[in-house]
Amino acid sequence: MAARDLLLGIDFGTGGCKATVIDTAGVLQGEASVEYRTHYPHSGWSEQEPSDWYPSLCSALAEVRARGVDFTRIAAVSFDGSTHNAVLLDAHMRPLRRTIMWTDQRSVKECAVLKKDAAHIFRTAWQMPTPTWTLPQLMWIKANEPEIIAKTEHILFVKDYVRRQVTGVPVTDFIEAQGTLFFDMNKGDWARDLVALTGLKLSALPALVRPTDSAGFVTASAAKDTGIPEGTPVICGSSDSAVEDYGAGAIEPGDCIVKLATAGNVNVMTASAFPNERTLTYSHICEGMYYTVSATNAAAVCQRWFRDQFCEPEKQRAAELNRKTFALMDELASASPTGSNGVFFHPYLQGERSPYWDANLRGSFTGVSMGTTRADFARALLEGVGFSLLDCYGLIEEMKLPVKRLFLIGGGGRSALWREIVCNIFNLPLQVPFPGDASFGAALLAGTGVGIFKDSRDAVRRCLKVDRELRPDPVQAAKYRELFRYYKEIHDALAPVYSKHPRN
């Protein structure tokens, strides 16, 4: 019998599923990613089909197996997934509708109602009502699709829904629950009065466990679908934000994550909780710690949007040369100088969270002239996302939260040009961990849950490596400091216009 010395982490991010297999020393054995679709049926709406997720998992795992990874060696599996996204299920665990995603902005009216009781909600959930949260999303369904609420017998979240298909066990973890806005942070349990606002029965909510607790074992049918041996232990896991912070090595107070993924985050780890009306507050994977989140709605997803709308030449060349389209887009952007020849991009393609919490904001290119090139647009996009992250970091500075180390994570960080731009915009050293993403963190949780590691910190210390350390260029940093001032002024000038203009 093969030794059980491999760990499998499965990440269900906003854009797709990624499976990563490591050994117990953290050495990467194989990985694969499969994208799935987000639907935008109306302005400001974003939804996904729950039926897309499990097939994407099976496809990703098939690709990992095809690369020679022996799944009989897998000791344990764990999951993470994007937060706030409720899967409403009938008595037979069948989805009743598409899942409303955290980027969806339709519940503005419901948030206005909740804000009348914002003080109570903030005291209970440590968060302020915005369309990001599950509570206003479900209130919208209650008001507009009451028959769905009436039929709902179970509610799960993305990773929990897929994991139940693997094990048959419907549970969630308490950090995931904190992303609903109907979890009582003081009591560590569902807030009954806030749950009541959704119209759901309390019995529809899943049992709560810790991220490193068991969530069952791989069933025979799932083993056939996935190739993971029947009976393999499955550990609950947690939200993608919590797991990727953990998997990047942010396990001590003062560690700070700069995330360049679908959305952008600046997350700082703290020894105690610091609830603030302009940030988010969650428990950390390492028990007893917390992390404060200053988060955008759109970061690397802006580059995907730009690719699909404006980069057909790069897509065609990439296919001809067997290269990545994003690599050719970086080459295009590098032809423009620092400052993109006066072009600014504001990445508010889906409204914005931190630091403005304004669903009316929209993306824009400004400073365009007859001399503006596609290269200027491509670079302005990278710089605009970097400025947006710096805007988020400003909130952390305002709160006077200590920052000792910064880690750059996320798919956008694979771009050498984008890494350089972000480092110079922040004018601070940045460490890039390896592998250091959410699926890697989920694999560490799997090992912790079955006792391979002493505890969650031990897993990180034994397995994580720092791939590189970036240091800012003083000349470029000075230029970006001046450009950031203009970036802020443009936001301040346009925000009142968007508040009056019909949202598109």
C-alpha positions in Angstrom: 0.0 0.0 0.0 1.3 3.5 -0.9 2.3 5.8 1.9 -0.4 8.4 2.8 2.0 11.3 2.6 0.3 13.8 0.3 -2.2 16.6 1.1 -4.9 18.0 -1.2 -6.2 21.5 -1.0 -9.2 22.7 -3.1 -9.9 26.4 -3.7 -13.3 27.6 -5.0 -12.4 31.2 -5.8 -14.7 33.6 -7.6 -13.2 32.8 -11.0 -12.6 29.1 -10.8 -11.5 26.0 -9.0 -7.9 25.2 -8.2 -6.6 21.9 -6.8 -3.1 21.7 -5.3 -1.3 18.6 -4.0 1.7 19.0 -1.7 3.8 16.6 0.4 4.1 16.9 4.1 7.2 19.1 3.7 5.2 21.6 1.5 6.8 20.5 -1.8 4.4 21.0 -4.7 3.5 17.7 -6.4 0.8 18.9 -8.8 -1.8 21.6 -9.4 -4.5 22.5 -11.9 -7.1 25.2 -12.4 -10.5 25.2 -14.1 -12.5 28.4 -14.7 -16.2 28.6 -14.4 -18.6 31.3 -15.5 -20.1 34.2 -13.6 -23.4 35.4 -15.1 -24.3 39.1 -15.3 -28.0 39.0 -16.2 -28.7 42.7 -15.3 -26.6 45.7 -14.4 -25.0 45.3 -11.0 -26.0 41.6 -10.7 -23.5 38.7 -10.6 -24.5 35.1 -10.1 -23.0 31.6 -10.5 -24.6 28.2 -11.2 -23.9 25.8 -8.3 -24.0 23.0 -10.8 -20.8 24.3 -12.4 -18.6 23.8 -9.3 -18.5 20.1 -8.8 -17.7 19.3 -12.5 -14.9 21.9 -12.3 -13.5 20.1 -9.3 -13.6 16.8 -11.1 -11.9 18.3 -14.2 -9.1 19.9 -12.1 -8.4 16.7 -10.2 -8.3 14.7 -13.5 -5.7 17.1 -14.8 -3.6 16.7 -11.6 -3.8 12.9 -11.9 -2.9 13.2 -15.6 0.3 14.9 -14.5 1.4 11.8 -12.6 0.2 12.5 -9.0 -0.7 9.2 -7.2 -4.0 9.9 -5.4 -3.7 6.7 -3.4 -1.1 8.7 -1.4 -3.5 11.4 -0.3 -3.8 11.5 3.4 -6.5 14.2 3.7 -8.4 16.9 1.8 -9.6 20.3 2.7 -11.5 23.1 1.0 -11.8 26.9 0.9 -14.2 29.1 -1.1 -15.3 32.6 -1.8 -17.3 34.1 1.1 -20.9 35.5 1.5 -22.3 33.3 -1.3 -25.4 31.4 -0.2 -26.6 28.2 -1.9 -30.3 27.8 -1.2 -31.3 24.1 -1.2 -34.6 22.2 -1.1 -35.2 19.2 1.2 -33.3 17.0 -1.3 -30.2 19.3 -1.3 -31.0 20.5 -4.8 -30.2 24.2 -5.6 -33.3 26.4 -5.9 -31.7 29.2 -7.9 -28.3 30.6 -8.9 -26.1 31.8 -6.1 -25.8 35.5 -5.7 -22.1 36.4 -5.6 -20.4 38.8 -3.2 -19.8 41.3 -6.0 -23.6 41.6 -6.7 -25.0 45.1 -6.0 -28.7 44.5 -6.3 -29.5 44.7 -2.6 -28.9 48.4 -2.2 -32.5 49.0 -1.0 -32.3 46.2 1.5 -29.0 47.7 2.9 -30.8 51.0 3.3 -33.4 49.3 5.5 -30.7 47.5 7.5 -28.8 50.8 8.0 -31.7 52.0 10.1 -30.6 49.5 12.6 -26.9 49.7 11.8 -25.7 50.2 15.4 -27.3 47.0 16.5 -26.0 45.1 13.5 -22.5 46.4 14.0 -22.5 45.5 17.7 -23.7 42.0 16.9 -21.9 41.1 13.6 -19.0 43.6 13.8 -19.7 44.7 10.2 -21.8 47.3 8.5 -24.6 46.4 6.0 -23.5 46.5 2.3 -24.6 44.4 -0.7 -21.5 42.2 -0.2 -23.1 40.4 2.7 -25.4 37.3 2.6 -28.1 39.0 4.8 -29.2 41.7 2.4 -28.9 39.3 -0.6 -31.3 36.9 1.1 -33.6 39.8 2.0 -33.7 40.7 -1.7 -34.7 37.1 -2.5 -37.4 37.2 0.2 -38.9 40.4 -1.3 -38.6 39.4 -5.0 -38.7 35.6 -5.0 -40.6 34.6 -1.9 -41.3 31.2 -3.3 -37.6 30.4 -3.2 -37.4 31.2 0.5 -40.5 29.2 1.2 -38.9 26.1 -0.4 -35.5 26.5 1.2 -34.8 23.7 3.7 -31.0 24.1 3.8 -28.4 26.8 3.2 -24.8 26.2 2.5 -21.9 28.2 1.1 -19.8 27.5 -1.9 -17.1 25.3 -0.5 -19.6 23.6 1.9 -22.0 22.8 -0.9 -19.3 21.1 -3.0 -17.7 19.4 0.0 -21.1 17.9 0.9 -21.1 16.4 -2.6 -17.8 14.7 -1.7 -18.7 13.6 1.9 -22.5 13.9 2.3 -21.9 16.0 5.5 -23.5 19.5 5.5 -21.5 21.7 7.8 -19.8 25.1 7.7 -17.0 26.7 9.7 -17.5 29.7 12.0 -15.3 32.0 9.9 -17.4 31.4 6.9 -20.5 32.1 9.0 -19.0 35.5 10.0 -19.3 36.5 6.3 -23.1 36.3 6.4 -23.9 39.4 8.6 -26.2 37.2 10.6 -23.6 35.7 12.9 -23.1 36.9 16.4 -19.4 37.6 16.9 -19.8 38.0 20.6 -21.6 34.7 21.2 -20.0 32.7 18.4 -23.3 31.5 17.0 -26.0 32.4 14.6 -27.8 35.7 15.5 -31.5 34.6 15.6 -33.0 38.1 15.2 -30.9 38.8 12.1 -31.6 35.3 10.6 -35.3 36.1 11.0 -34.9 39.0 8.6 -34.2 36.5 5.8 -37.4 34.6 6.2 -35.4 31.4 6.6 -36.0 28.8 9.3 -33.1 28.6 11.8 -33.0 24.9 11.2 -32.0 25.6 7.6 -28.6 26.8 8.8 -25.7 24.3 8.9 -23.9 23.2 12.0 -20.8 25.1 12.9 -17.3 23.6 13.2 -13.7 24.8 13.3 -11.7 25.0 10.0 -9.5 22.1 11.1 -12.4 19.8 12.2 -13.6 16.7 10.3 -16.3 17.2 7.7 -16.6 13.5 6.9 -14.9 11.1 4.5 -14.9 10.7 0.7 -17.9 8.6 -0.4 -17.8 5.8 -2.9 -19.6 7.9 -5.6 -17.3 10.9 -5.0 -14.3 8.6 -5.2 -15.5 7.4 -8.6 -15.9 11.0 -9.8 -12.7 12.5 -8.4 -10.2 9.7 -8.1 -9.7 10.4 -4.4 -9.8 7.1 -2.6 -13.0 6.3 -0.7 -12.7 6.9 3.0 -10.1 9.6 2.7 -10.6 12.1 5.6 -12.0 15.5 4.6 -11.4 18.6 6.8 -13.9 21.4 6.8 -11.7 24.3 5.6 -12.8 28.0 5.6 -13.2 31.1 3.6 -10.8 31.8 0.8 -9.6 35.1 2.5 -8.8 33.4 5.8 -7.2 30.4 4.2 -5.0 32.4 1.7 -3.8 34.7 4.5 -2.9 31.7 6.5 -1.3 29.9 3.6 0.8 32.9 2.7 2.4 32.8 6.2 0.5 35.6 7.9 0.3 33.9 11.2 1.6 36.6 13.6 0.2 40.0 14.7 1.5 42.7 12.3 1.7 40.4 9.3 -0.1 42.1 6.4 -1.4 40.6 3.2 -1.7 42.6 -0.1 -3.9 40.5 -2.3 -3.9 40.9 -6.1 -6.6 38.4 -7.1 -10.1 38.7 -8.5 -10.6 41.3 -5.9 -8.0 43.2 -4.0 -7.4 43.1 -0.3 -5.2 44.6 2.3 -5.5 42.4 5.4 -3.6 42.9 8.7 -3.3 40.2 11.4 -4.1 41.3 15.0 -3.9 39.8 18.4 -7.3 41.1 19.3 -10.3 42.3 17.3 -10.6 45.9 16.0 -14.1 46.3 14.5 -14.4 49.4 12.4 -17.3 50.6 10.3 -15.1 51.0 7.2 -13.3 47.6 7.3 -14.2 44.0 7.9 -13.3 41.9 10.9 -12.9 38.1 10.9 -11.4 35.5 13.2 -8.1 34.0 12.0 -7.3 30.4 11.3 -4.9 30.5 14.2 -7.3 30.5 17.2 -7.2 33.6 19.3 -6.1 35.9 16.5 -8.2 38.1 14.1 -7.6 40.0 10.9 -8.9 43.3 9.6 -9.8 43.5 6.0 -9.7 46.6 3.7 -11.1 45.1 0.5 -12.0 46.2 -3.1 -14.5 44.7 -5.4 -12.3 44.4 -8.5 -8.5 43.9 -9.0 -7.2 41.2 -11.3 -10.7 40.7 -12.7 -10.2 44.1 -14.3 -7.3 42.6 -16.3 -9.5 39.7 -17.4 -12.2 42.2 -18.5 -9.6 44.2 -20.4 -8.3 41.0 -22.1 -11.8 40.0 -23.2 -12.8 43.4 -24.5 -9.7 44.9 -25.9 -6.9 42.4 -26.4 -8.0 40.1 -29.3 -4.6 40.6 -31.0 -2.8 39.4 -27.8 -5.2 36.4 -27.5 -4.5 35.4 -31.1 -0.7 35.8 -30.8 -0.8 33.8 -27.5 -2.5 30.9 -29.3 0.0 31.0 -32.1 3.0 31.2 -29.8 1.6 28.9 -27.1 2.0 31.6 -24.5 -0.3 33.2 -21.9 -2.3 36.1 -23.1 -1.6 37.9 -19.8 2.1 37.7 -20.5 1.7 39.4 -23.9 -0.5 42.0 -22.2 2.3 42.7 -19.8 4.7 43.2 -22.7 2.2 45.6 -24.2 1.9 47.5 -20.9 5.7 47.7 -20.4 5.9 49.8 -23.6 4.2 52.7 -21.7 6.2 54.6 -19.0 5.4 55.1 -15.3 2.2 57.1 -15.2 0.9 55.7 -18.5 1.4 59.0 -20.3 -1.2 60.7 -18.1 -3.9 58.0 -18.3 -5.6 57.0 -15.0 -7.8 53.9 -14.4 -10.2 53.6 -11.5 -11.1 49.9 -11.1 -14.7 50.4 -9.9 -16.2 48.0 -12.4 -18.6 46.6 -9.8 -19.0 49.5 -7.4 -16.5 49.6 -4.6 -16.0 48.4 -1.1 -13.0 49.9 0.8 -12.4 52.6 1.4 -15.5 54.2 -0.1 -18.3 51.6 0.3 -20.1 53.1 -2.6 -22.2 50.9 -4.9 -22.7 53.8 -7.3 -19.0 54.1 -8.3 -18.1 52.9 -11.8 -14.8 52.3 -13.5 -13.2 54.9 -15.7 -10.2 55.7 -17.9 -9.3 59.4 -17.6 -6.6 61.6 -19.1 -7.1 60.1 -22.6 -5.8 62.1 -25.6 -5.2 61.6 -29.3 -1.8 60.3 -28.5 -3.0 57.6 -26.0 -2.1 54.1 -27.1 -3.3 50.6 -26.1 -0.1 50.3 -24.1 -1.1 53.3 -22.0 -4.5 51.8 -21.3 -2.9 48.4 -20.4 -0.4 50.0 -18.0 -2.9 52.4 -16.5 -5.1 49.4 -15.6 -2.2 47.8 -13.6 -1.4 51.1 -11.9 -5.0 51.9 -11.1 -5.5 48.6 -9.3 -2.2 49.3 -7.4 -3.5 52.7 -6.4 -6.8 51.1 -5.3 -4.9 48.8 -3.0 -2.9 51.7 -1.6 -6.2 53.5 -0.9 -7.2 50.4 1.1 -3.9 50.4 3.0 -4.6 54.0 4.0 -7.5 52.8 6.1 -5.1 50.4 8.0 -2.8 53.4 8.6 -5.7 55.5 9.8 -6.6 52.8 12.3 -2.9 52.8 13.5 -2.8 49.0 13.2 0.9 47.9 13.5 2.3 46.4 10.3 5.6 44.5 10.5 5.8 42.5 7.3 3.9 42.7 3.9 3.2 39.6 1.7 2.0 39.9 -1.9 -0.3 37.2 -2.9 -2.9 36.4 -5.7 -2.8 35.5 -9.3 -2.0 39.0 -10.4 1.3 38.7 -8.4 2.6 36.2 -10.9 3.2 39.2 -13.2 6.7 40.6 -12.7 5.5 43.9 -14.0 2.5 44.1 -11.8 4.6 43.1 -8.8 7.0 45.9 -9.5 4.3 48.5 -9.9 2.6 47.5 -6.7 5.9 47.5 -4.7 6.7 51.0 -6.0 3.3 52.3 -5.4 3.4 51.1 -1.8 7.0 52.1 -1.4 7.5 49.2 1.0 9.3 45.9 0.8 7.0 43.0 -0.2 7.6 39.3 0.4 6.2 36.8 -2.2 5.5 33.4 -0.6 5.6 30.1 -2.5 3.2 28.5 -3.1 1.3 30.7 -0.6 -2.2 30.7 -2.2 -5.6 29.5 -0.9 -5.4 26.0 -2.2 -2.0 25.6 -0.5 -3.4 26.9 2.7 -6.3 24.4 2.4 -3.8 21.6 2.0 -2.1 22.7 5.2 -5.5 22.6 7.0 -6.0 19.1 5.7 -2.7 18.0 7.3 -3.4 19.9 10.5 -6.9 18.3 10.8 -5.5 14.7 10.6 -2.6 15.4 13.0 0.3 15.4 10.5 1.2 18.9 11.9 1.2 19.8 15.5 -1.1 22.8 14.9 -1.9 25.3 12.2 1.2 27.4 12.9 3.5 24.4 12.8 2.1 23.5 9.3 3.1 27.0 7.9 6.5 27.0 9.5 7.3 23.6 8.2 6.0 24.0 4.6 6.0 27.6 3.5 8.9 29.3 1.6 9.5 32.9 0.6 10.0 32.9 -3.1 11.4 36.4 -3.4 11.5 39.8 -1.7 10.8 43.0 -3.6 12.2 46.4 -2.7 10.9 49.7 -4.1 12.8 51.9 -6.5 13.0 55.3 -4.8 12.7 57.2 -8.1 9.6 55.3 -9.3 8.1 55.4 -5.8 8.4 59.2 -5.7 6.6 59.4 -9.1 3.8 57.2 -7.9 3.4 59.2 -4.7 2.6 62.3 -6.8 0.4 60.3 -9.2 -1.6 58.9 -6.3 -2.6 62.4 -5.3 -4.2 62.9 -8.7 -5.8 59.5 -8.6 -7.6 60.5 -5.3 -8.6 63.8 -6.8 -10.2 62.2 -9.8 -12.2 59.9 -7.5 -13.4 62.8 -5.4 -14.5 64.7 -8.5 -16.4 61.8 -10.2 -18.1 60.2 -7.1 -20.8 62.9 -6.9 -21.5 62.4 -10.6 -22.0 58.7 -10.2 -24.3 59.2 -7.3 -26.7 61.2 -9.5 -26.2 59.2 -12.7 -28.3 56.1 -13.4 -26.2 53.0 -12.6 -25.2 51.0 -15.6 
